[in-house]
Amino acid sequence: MKKLPLWMRITQQLVLTGLVLCVFALFHHVLPRYMGKAAEPIAIIPYVRETAAPSAQSAEQPMGPEAPEETPVPGPFTAGRIEGEDSFSSPSLVFTITKYEHTEAHPAQCYYVADVYIRDVEQLSIAFPISGYLYGDPYRIAEGAGAVLAINSDNASALGEVFTVRNGALYNGNSTRGDICVLFRDGSMKTYAPNTYTNEEILAAEPWQVWCFGPSLLDENGQPLEEFNIDRTLQNRHPRTVIGYYEPGHYCFVVIDGRGGEYSKGTTIKETAQIMAELGCRCAYNLDGGASTLMLYRNELVNVPSRDRSLKEMIVLREREETANEAS
C-alpha cells in the first residue's frame, strides 16, 4: 500500500489528538459541572450505606467525652433574628465573620473566620447534590439546604473507601490511613490519629459527623503540632478550609484564600496550625482546600476562591426549624 504523504500523516495525528482531548474534557470537566448545574432543587440527603452495629464491648467504653447533665451552649443568642453584612443572630444560631489580612507577611495572607454558636448539633449538617448527581453547584447545594452559612467539606466521597459518618448515618466503615475528626452528638469534637481508635468505639459514642481528610492541626493542649500526618506535597502553600472547636456549641469555620494574585498566596500546613492556635481553638482539623475552599453567607460569596469548582458536599449551618419560625 502506498504511504500517505508526510503532511497528511501529520494532519491525521493532529486530528486524532484533538479528538482524544475533547473526549477527556467532556468527561472530566464539562459533564460534572453540567450535572451539578442541571440538578433540580437540592436537599439534605444523609448517606446511608451501612447500619452501625456497635459491639457490646465498645458500647461500654465510648470514645467521646461524657455529656454533662446540661450541655452548656454559650453565645449571644437573640430573641429575634438580626442580620448584618458580616454577622447573624437568632434564638438558635449566632456567628460573626471577620476578615484577616496580613499584607506584611511574606507572602501575604488573607483569610476569613466565622465564629459560630449553635443550640443543637444537628444545625451543623452535611448537604449533598440530589441523588444521581456526583457533583453540584455549591450555590445550589447551600440554597437547597436552607443554609445561612456554608463551607466546603472534606470531599471524602472522592477519596475512596474511607470511614465516614454523615448526619448521624454511617456511610462507610472501612479503615482510614489519615487523621479523622469526629463531631459527637453532644456537641464535642475530637481528632484521632490512625491506630488510636476503632470504628466500633467511635460509632458507640454517637458521632454526628466523621470527616476524613486532615490532618489534625493542634495537640491536646491546643498548641500547633510539630509533625503532621499528611503527604509532604500537601503541606505546601495552598488555599485552606479548616473547622475549629472551642466547646460544645461553639466552633469556627476558617477559609484561607490562595493562588489569587499578590493579596494572598495561601498557607502551609504549619502556618494553618499556627492560625488555629492563635484563634484559641482546643482542636482544629484541615478539610479539603485548593479550588474547593469556599464560604457562602446567605448564598453570597465571602472569600475569593482560586476558581469555580463543583462540589460533592458542603457543611451547612441552619437555624432550628422552630426558632426560625419564631424569629420570622
Secondary structure, DSSP 8 states (H G I E B T S, - for coil): -----HHHHHHHHHHHHHHHHHHHHIIIIIHHHHHHHT--S-------SS-----HHHHHS-SS----SS----S---SS-EE-SSEEE-SSEEEEEEEEEETTSSS-EEEEEEEEEESSGGGEEEE---TT-S-B-HHHHHHHTT-SEEEE---GGGS-S--EEETTEEEE----SS-EEEEETTS-EEEE-TTS--HHHHHHT-EEEEE-S--B-B-TTS-B-SS-SS-GGGGSSB-EEEEEEEETTEEEEEEE--SSSTT---B-HHHHHHHHHHTT-SEEEE---GGG--EEETTEE-S--SS---BS-EEEE---HHHHHHH-
